[in-house]
Amino acid sequence: MTVGGRARPCRARWLMAAGVAAALALVALVNPGETRLFPPCVFHALTGLHCPGCGSLRALHRLLHGDLAGALRFNPLTVISPPVLALLAWRKDWAARPAVAWTALAVLLLYGVLRNIPAWPLSWLAPG
Amino acid sequence: MYCHKCGAQNDDNAYRCRSCGEALRRPAEAAPTPPPESAPSAPPTPPPEPVPQPAAAPPAGAPAAAIPNYLVQSILVTLLCCLPLGIPAIVFAAQVNGKAQAGDIQGAIESSRKAKMWCWWSFGVGLVGSLVYLVFAVLVPIIAAGVAKANG
């Protein structure tokens, strides 16, 4: 985890950055919708329901190809969360507000429920 | 004792935090010491015991905002790795600053530690699960197909 002491060994950070870059490159090069290389969502496999992360790899793949509309189709939260998380990582005092954390939890859980409701405006939240 | 900067648990006799390298102050040292010239004739006081203070007494001026809450990491592992284990990580992350604001520094440090622990469990389960899937769902069928081809 990156946030911690400032005296954290540099090597660990470089290793982590390299890992993230490699993972992003893999998701960009291989379309998660057309390969068996990436594991399916266990929650979806067991319950048939969409969890908040379902479709995030397919959305990330399209996002990395600059296809914003395609990314939104698979998981709108994946499109919204990187800038929000970057903001929280940058402004530690915002991340330190309990209300922000509880809001994040509520948004995640509510999103997980709403995207399983097969009615028009909400079905937009489901992948596909 | 806990590091007053990052909240990591350290040996009671440690001088530097093993996690962040911060110099660790003992509760006795953190208390204002009287200037030496104020009591020149006082009898020599016995040196303070090295570990008399319970761990529940961090320095009074412990920077509450410096206790990491791991919120960003918690959200990341919830979205990317393992939802069921990421949710408690977010709950503990949310508790950290609430407890710190209420003056419960020890509770905040404990919640911080638990948030970190759930983050790593979620990350580990997600990583191991992906690797196991990769071996059994991708590599094994490929090898099996290769063997079948070689035999047939």
Interface residues (C-beta under 8 A of the other chain):
Chain A: M1 T2 V3 G4 G5 R6 A7 R8 R36 L37 F38 P39 V42 F43 C51 P52 G53 S56 L77 T78 S81 L85 L88 A89 K92 D93 A95 A96 R97 P98 V100 A101 W102 A104 L105 L108 L109 G112
Chain B: K5 C6 A8 C17 S19 C20 G21 E22 A65 P68 N69 Y70 L71 V72 Q73 I75 L76 T78 L79 L80 L83 P84 I87 I90 V91 A93 A94 Q95 V96 N97 G98 Q101 K116 C119 W120 G129 S130 Y133 L134 A137 V138
